[in-house]
Amino acid sequence: MLRTGYLKEYRETRVMLGLVFKKIKSHDEKIFIWRQLKDIARIFAMTGIVILPGGAFILALLETGLRRVNRTIMPSAFNRRESLRESSIDRPPLC
């Protein structure tokens, strides 16, 4: 699960970068870019927390607390519900 989540996030980020450099963007592409930027910000936040002493424990407590209010700090590739919803949007692979 962890490896597939990382790989999915990596592919989505590559697609997002291709869309950023495209001049004309549709509304769906803009939404996709915005979601990817939020995912990248979440990854940086998670990294900053894990670097702290006891950071993995803090991250687990934070994630548990956020899930109680229907939020998460995890990127969308690791969130099963959001990942399934977004997988219906077909994105061409960036070569």
C-alpha positions in Angstrom: 0.0 0.0 0.0 2.8 2.4 0.9 4.8 1.8 -2.3 1.7 2.0 -4.5 0.7 5.2 -2.8 4.1 6.8 -3.4 4.1 5.6 -7.0 0.6 7.0 -7.6 1.5 10.3 -6.0 4.7 10.5 -8.2 2.7 9.9 -11.4 0.1 12.4 -10.5 2.7 15.0 -9.8 4.4 14.4 -13.2 1.0 14.8 -14.9 0.4 18.0 -12.9 3.7 19.5 -14.0 2.9 18.8 -17.6 -0.5 20.6 -17.2 1.2 23.6 -15.5 3.3 24.2 -18.5 0.3 23.9 -20.9 -1.0 27.3 -21.9 -4.8 26.5 -22.1 -6.2 24.6 -19.2 -9.7 23.3 -18.7 -11.6 23.6 -15.5 -11.0 20.0 -14.6 -7.2 20.4 -15.2 -7.1 23.4 -12.9 -8.9 21.4 -10.1 -6.4 18.6 -10.6 -3.4 20.9 -10.4 -4.8 22.5 -7.2 -5.4 19.1 -5.6 -1.8 18.1 -6.4 -0.4 21.2 -5.0 -2.3 20.5 -1.7 -0.9 17.0 -1.7 2.7 18.3 -2.1 2.1 20.7 0.8 0.8 17.8 2.9 4.0 15.8 2.1 6.2 18.7 3.2 4.1 19.0 6.4 4.4 15.3 7.1 8.2 15.4 6.5 8.6 18.3 8.9 6.6 16.5 11.6 8.5 13.2 11.2 11.9 15.0 11.5 11.0 16.1 15.0 12.0 13.8 17.9 9.0 11.4 18.4 7.6 12.8 15.1 6.1 9.5 13.9 4.2 9.3 17.2 3.0 12.9 16.8 2.0 12.3 13.2 0.0 9.2 14.2 -1.8 11.2 17.0 -2.4 14.1 14.6 -3.8 11.8 11.9 -6.1 10.1 14.4 -7.4 13.4 15.7 -8.0 14.8 12.2 -9.8 11.7 11.1 -12.3 12.2 13.9 -13.3 15.5 12.3 -13.2 14.0 8.7 -9.9 15.6 7.8 -6.5 14.0 7.0 -2.9 15.1 6.6 -2.2 12.2 4.2 -1.9 12.9 0.5 -4.9 11.7 -1.7 -3.0 8.7 -3.0 -3.0 7.2 0.5 -6.7 8.1 1.1 -8.7 5.2 -0.3 -12.1 7.1 -0.7 -10.6 10.1 -2.5 -8.2 7.9 -4.5 -11.1 5.8 -5.8 -13.1 8.9 -6.7 -10.2 10.5 -8.6 -9.3 7.3 -10.4 -12.4 7.8 -12.5 -10.7 10.8 -14.1 -8.4 9.5 -16.8 -5.2 11.4 -17.2 -2.8 10.7 -20.1 0.7 9.5 -18.9 3.4 12.1 -19.2 6.2 10.9 -21.4 
